[in-house]
Amino acid sequence: MTAVTPLQAELAELLTRRRAVDTDPTVREQCTRLAGGNDRLSPAEQIEIYREQFWLRHTSCLLEDFEALASILGQSDWERLIEDYLSAHPPTAYNLRDLGERLPAFVERASWLPRHALCTDMARVEWAYIEVFDAADAAPLDPQRLASVPEAAWEHARLVLNPALRLLRVRHPVAALRRSFRLKQPDVVLPEAHAENLVIYRGQERDLHHRVLGDDAFSLLDALSQGLPLVRAAEIAVARAPDRAESIERDLTGWFADFAAQAWIVGVEI
């Protein structure tokens, strides 16, 4: 990687300033060493064009990826949040896809935000959609592969989940709220707290979906996502709700069939 020169570093500092460079006399003087100016624009005005483009490009990219979060906040709070975020985490790569990777954690720490818990949930869900959209493809589960697994091996068998799958426990129904905002539905009402177990996944046509799972089915899927063997994952689901042990054991086969039918499970490892 080519090292950044002092000149490049100085110019980058000016381009990432939150306010116009020509409003500060000291900065205007600094600009004369970095740009030549012409008969139409001063050095500071030349650099200001690129400073504005930096903010417009990156804020518009974040707005596209986190449209629902911006809708919750409104313009003023959204602009403050994103200015703070880009100041704390300026882009370090040419690929803008990862620009918002740290935003969910940043939102979680931004306790000044109105409806803070709702905003945190929404940021996490919107980033999950980005990850699912870009995740690697996986071939469907091979029924013959399942049939070839000896019965005795199932105790230690690990189910492989689709890489285009994310599991989130949230405190608000944010997936449905995100859909309402993206469909431009009128008079969207912000929901009260209502915990949900969300599965965000990509369909066969690369379309994105969400589904709300019950606590027990989600516990099983979550344990499987951690690479635990099938039997151990089922034991954890039962341990989290011992009063529902019988119903969990009864429903396991149906859940497994459902996960496979949705292509959430794509393989099995012995």
Helices and strands as residue ranges (DSSP letters): H 6-15, G 21-23, H 25-31, H 43-65, H 67-73, H 75-88, G 96-98, H 103-109, H 116-134, H 143-147, G 151-155, E 158-161, E 165-170, H 174-182, E 196-202, E 208-213, H 215-225, H 230-240, G 242-244, H 245-261, E 265-269
